[in-house]
Amino acid sequence: MVTDSKVEREFVTELDTANEVVVYAKLPRGFLIPTPVGDYNPDWAISFKEGAVKHIYFVAETKGSMSSMDLREIEKTKIQCARKFFEQMNRRFAPENVKYDVVDSFGKLMEVVK
């Protein structure tokens, strides 16, 4: 798996060994969500075992720091737009089936999905 950072490498290692995870993929650069400040490419798509967690399908952005102070303004805006995109998608097509969030570790991901 090609990763962009140490945080992503550690994240993949834990995804590989997690019993709750059925399949995951690093989203290709061509997977884009249009936003007013430019296209946004989330990092991961993850599917979990049904019944093991609250959210079966998860789209994640991995960041080394969870502090919004460490993110550039344009990055924060793209993340806010992605949240709205997935909220709207859930409202129209799959109520509460797809969750999007920013995490800095597998542990944080599990906190969000359980």
C-alpha positions, -999 to +999 in steps of 0.1 A: +000+000+000+014+034-010+009+059+018+016+096+020+029+098+056+040+080+087+005+085+101-010+067+071+015+039+073+006+033+110-031+036+101-028+009+074-009-015+098-038-013+122-064-016+095-047-048+082-050-065+116-084-052+128-111-079+132-138-053+126-125-042+092-137-062+062-120-041+035-103-008+031-089+012+002-067+043-002-089+064-024-073+073-058-064+109-066-093+109-091-119+104-063-128+140-059-155+160-040-161+194-056-160+223-031-161+260-036-124+262-028-112+234-051-116+197-054-111+176-023-097+140-022-104+121+011-078+095+021-097+062+029-128+042+023-134+015+050-161-011+054-167-028+087-183-061+098-220-055+103-229-055+140-193-048+151-196-010+148-222+017+144-212+029+109-207+002+083-191+024+056-166+051+066-147+077+046-117+090+065-092+118+062-060+110+082-041+139+097-010+139+119-027+165+142-063+168+152-058+205+161-076+228+137-048+253+144-024+230+125-046+228+094-044+254+066-075+274+062-082+260+027-078+225+041-103+232+069-128+246+044-125+215+022-131+192+052-161+213+062-175+209+027-168+172+027-188+168+060-218+186+043-214+165+012-216+132+031-245+145+053-264+153+022-256+120+006-268+102+037-300+122+038-308+114+001-295+079-004-283+060+027-295+074+060-266+071+085-248+044+065-218+064+054-198+084+080-171+109+072-146+122+097-110+133+103-089+109+124-053+108+135-051+071+144-070+038+142-079+042+178-096+075+170-114+059+141-128+032+164-140+058+189-160+075+160-176+043+146-186+025+179 
